Every structure is written in C-alpha cells, then in structure tokens.
Amino acid sequence: MTIFEGFHNSWVLANGVKTHYSWAGTEGPAVILLHGAGPGACGAAGWRFMLPALAKAGFRAYAVDQLSMGFTDTREHAWPVNGHQSLVDHVHDFIEALCLDEVHLVGNSQGAYVAAKYAIDHPEKVGKIVYIGSNTVYQAMHDKPLRKMRSFLEVIGYDYTEESLRSFMTRNIANGTEVPEELIQLRHTAATRPGVKEANDAFDAYIARMNDEPKLWTRYSLKDALPKLDIPSIFIWGKQDHVAPVEVGEKLAAMLPNVPFHYLDDCGHQCQTDQPEIVNNLVIDFLQVKTAVPN
C-alpha cells in the first residue's frame, strides 16, 4: 500500500511557471497547504495525511510545490531570485491561476512564513490561517537578523546525496517515528532534478544579500505587520521539535498575544505527519467555526 493515497496530482501554469500541486476535494472552501523547506520538500510529502482529511470534511485542499522544490519548474525563469518573497509571489500566482477568490492557509515551517507574508500582502484573499512550528516566522519577527543567516542546506549538512537526505529526515521527526522508504525516494528524486541546485543557489545568494542590506531585511521582516494582521489564526507546535524547539514557540507566542498556541506531545517539526489525526481535527475544527463579524 502506498502512503500517497486519497489525493490527486496536477499541473497549472502560474505566471509562466509550470507548477505541480496535489489536491483533494471538489467543493467547499479552498485551503492552500504550504510545505516547509528542506531537500525534496513538496506538497504530497508534507500534506499527504491532511489532503484527504480536508476533502472528507468538505474542503477543497491544494498542496502546492513551491519554487525550487517538489516537481515545480526549475528553469531559470522560475528560480527564487528574491528569496522568500519569490515564494510568496509564486503562491499568489498559483492562487490566481486556479481562480480562487478566498482561501484559508495552512503553513509548516518556512511555509508558515509564506502564509503569513501572503496574508500581509493580500489580506482580502485570506479567511483563516494555521501556522505549524516555524523558526522562519520567529526570525522574521525582528527588525534585523538575530545572527547572520546561512544556507539551510548548509546548516543541515545536505549535499544532494540520499544518505544526507535520510539523515536530515530522521532528525526532523518525533522520537520513535520511522521514515517511510517511499517518502525518502520521492524526496530524493525531487531534490536531484536538473535545475534544483541552481535554483537553491539563487535563493541562497539573495539570503546572503539580505544579511548585509537592511532594506531587504525590512521587506522580509514580519515584526510590525504580523501582530496587526486582523485574520483569525492559530499556531501549532510540537514539543519534540528539534528544528524549531518549543522554547522558540514560547518566545514567539509572547510576540503574538492574539494568536492561540497549541503545544502537542509526540510531535516533531512536522506535527501534521507525526500526529495526523490530532492535527487534522484541530485544523478542521478551527476552519469550520464561523467567526463573528465585528459590528
């Protein structure tokens, strides 16, 4: 039995970028699922349990493969030359290509940052937001770098080999959880496609510039805008997260007093795959509750 069941895979041309995405559900409110960074990250890998759960609950769920990741276009015109903002703009192009008027957002890790920045840039398009464990959001809640940002692939010691990918994925999950071999092979295939390394290099070149150019950090920072964002949101954080430790979540919670934080046992950096039933129920319950309209 494959671990990739209960959803479909499609392509759409999003502002000239051939974009791969996984989807489930044909009616109901639209939910955009945004995976994190890391070698071979893609919509199917990050959201394989949530896609069918959302469809069953009456939503249309779309897990997009972001720029330079998954099976989305890696030709030069699709490289993320403006760093995180390129990812945000691509998500906007994806939503427009699917002709979606309003969406809910669910983002994990770097994908949580993309969700936040997209909502800041396009608040009229967003209904609710769910964030899941994110160092990226925490670092962006400052008006200057806490320390010099480094390439994520360099930090995790990834060198485009299957061995280094396997090591990263083993560290990335809750204690006692096994990584399915099918998942490793999918991500290794995605991470070693032609153009991926060059796309990653383009992203890292922008990050290097952002370390030294305050105007670029200002565009990246969420410090002023996110606490003022008037969109119902929750944050989910794994107590066994070794990538973004729970202490980071507690610091972030103090910066975002209007966002409820849920800390989950037996969860690592991808709560949605470590404890899918708990997280799916939490997300669905939050998205289904009608929010009162201010007088």
N, C-alpha and C positions, 0 to 999 in steps of 0.2 A: 504494500500500500504506500503510495506517495504521500509526503507531508504537504504537498501543494495541491490540495483538493478544495472544491467548494467555491472557486472563483475562476475568472477568465483572464486572458491576456490580450491586449490590443495595442495599436499604434495610432498616434494622431500627430499631424504636423502643427507644431506650436510655434508660430512666428519663424518658420523656416527650419526648426529643429525637429527632426524625427524623434518623437518622444514615446517611449514604451511605458505602459502602465498596466496594472492589474485591477480588476473591478469585479463587483458583485452587487446584485440588486438592480431592478429596472424601474422602481418607482419610490416615491418618498423623498425626504430632504437629502441633499447631497452632502457627503462627508469626504474631505480630502485628507488622506493619510500621508504624512511626511516622515520618511525614514531618516536615520542619522547618517553620520559619516562612516568611514571605515572601508577597507578593501572589499569590493564586490557588493556593497550595500545596495539594496533595491526594494521596491515596493512589496514584491512577493515574499522576500525573505523576512522583512520586518513586520509585515502585517498579515501573514498567512492565516492566523487564527481570528483576527478581528474582522477581516473582509467578510467571510460568510456569516459571522455573528451579527454584524450590522445589517446585512441583507435580510436575514431572518427577522430582525427587529423592525423592518420597514424602512430602511435607508438605502440610498444608492451610494456605494463606497468606491472610491477611486484612490489607489496607491500608486503615485507617480514615481518613476525612476528619475531622480534629479540629475542635473547636469554633471557629466563626467562619471556618473555612477550607473549601476544596473546595466540595462541594454539600450539606454538612450544614446542618441547620436554623439559621436566623439570626434567628428570632423572639426577642423579649426574654427569654423564659424560658431560652433557650439561650445567652445571652451569657456569656462567661468573666469574670464579675464578681469572681472570686477569683484572677485571673491564671493562672499556671502550674498551680496546684492545681486549678482548674476543668478544665484539660485532662487532668490525671491522673485526676480523678474521673470524667470522661466516658469515658475509656478503660476504667476499671473497669466502668462501667455497660454499655459495649459488650461487653466480655468476658462479663459476666453475662447479657446479653440473648442471646448466642449459646450460652449454657450450656457454656462451656469450663472444664474443671476445672483444667488446667495449660497454660501457654503458654510458648513461647520469645519473646523480644522482640528486635527489631532497630530501632534508632532513629538517625536522622540529625539533626545539629544540635540544634535545640530538641527534636526528637523523641527524641534521646538522653537529654536531661534527663527527659522524660516517662517514658521507660523506666526510668531509674534510680529516680525517685521512686515510680513504681508498684511496683517491686520492693521498695523500702524499706517502703512501706505495706502490701503484700500479698506477702510473701516466699513464703508457702505456695503461691502460684499460679504461680510462675516457675521454669522449668527452667534456661535459659541466656539470656545477654544479649550482643548485639553492638552496640557503640556506633560511630558513624561521625562524625568531625570535629565538635566541639561547643564553641563559645565559652560556651554556656549552662551546660554542666557545669563548665567551668573557673571561671566567675564564681561559681557556686554552691558551690565548694569553699573559700569564705572565710566568716568569721563576720560580715562586714559588707561593704557594697558597695565594690569597688575604686575606683569613681567613681560619680557619680550616673547611674543607668540612664536611658536615653532611649527613646522610642518607636522600635522597629525600623524602622517605615515612614518615620519622620522621618530616621533615620540613613542609610537607603539612598536617600532623596530620592524616594520614591514618592508620587504624587499622584492615583492611580486612573486615569491615562491609559495607553494602550497603549504610548506612547513611553517612559514611565518604567519600565514593566514590562520592555520589551525591553532597556533599558539595564541594569537590575538583573540580568536573566538572562544577559546577555552577560558581565558581570563575574563571575558566580557559577560559571563552568565553567572547565575546564582550557584552557590556551593551545592554539589551533589547532582547537578543537571548535566546531561550528556548532549553533545552537539551532534545532530543527525548528519551522517556522511553525505546524504543527498544535499543538505544545505551547504556543506563545505564545498562540494563540487560545483554547485550553482554559482556560489560567490567567487570561487577561483576562476571559473570560466568568464564571469562578468569582469573581474578585475584585471584580466590579462588580454582583453580585446585590443586590437590596434587603436591607437589614439588615446587610450586611457592614461598612460603615463604622462604624455604631453599635456593632456587636459589638467591632470593633477599638478604638474609643474606650473602651469599658468595660474592656477588658484594659489599655489604657494608663493609665487612671485608677487601677487597682489598683497598677500598677508605680510610679506617682508616689507613692502612699501608702507603698509598701514602702521607698522611699528614705528616708522620714522616721520609720518606725515599726519599731524593732528587732524586735519580736515577729513581725511579718510576715516580715522577712528570716529569722528563725530557722526559720520553717516552710518557707521556700524553700531554705535552705542544706542542702548535702549533706556539709559538712565532716566532721562526726562520724560520720554513718551510712554513707556510701558506702564508705569504706575497710574498714569492718567487715562489709559485705554478703557473706554466705557463699554466693554464687551464681556458678558459672563464667561468666566474662566475657572478652571481648576488645575492643580498641579499634582501629579502622581510621582512618588519617589520610592525606589527600592532601598530597603535597609541594608542589603548586601551589595550595594552598588560599589564596585571597585574602581570604576572610571570616574564617576561623579559621586564621591562619598556623601553619606546622608548629612554630614556636617555642613556640606556646601548647600544642600537643600534647606537646612535650617537657617543659614545666613540669608539665602535668597527669600525665604518666607518673611523675614523681617523687613526686607526691601519692598515686598509686595503684600502689604497687610490686607488688601481687598480680595486676594486670591486664596481660596482654601487649599491647604496642602494635605494630601493623604499619603502616609508613610506605610509601606506594605512589607510584611515579613516574607522571607524566602524569595526575594526578588533582587536581581542584579540590575544592570544598566538597561536592559530591555524588559521591563515589567510585563509588557504585553505578550511576550513569548515565554517568560518564566512562570507566570501565573495568569494564563489567558482567560480562564473563566471569571476570576475575580475582577480583572481589569476590564474585560468586556462588559460585565454587568455594571461596573462603576461608570464607564463611559456612556453606555446606552441609557442608564438611569438619568445621568446628567443631561444628555442631549434631548431626552424625551420630556423632561419637566418644562412646562411653559413658564417663561419668565414674565413677571409683571411689567407692564408698560408704565413708565413714570407719568404722573399727572402733568 
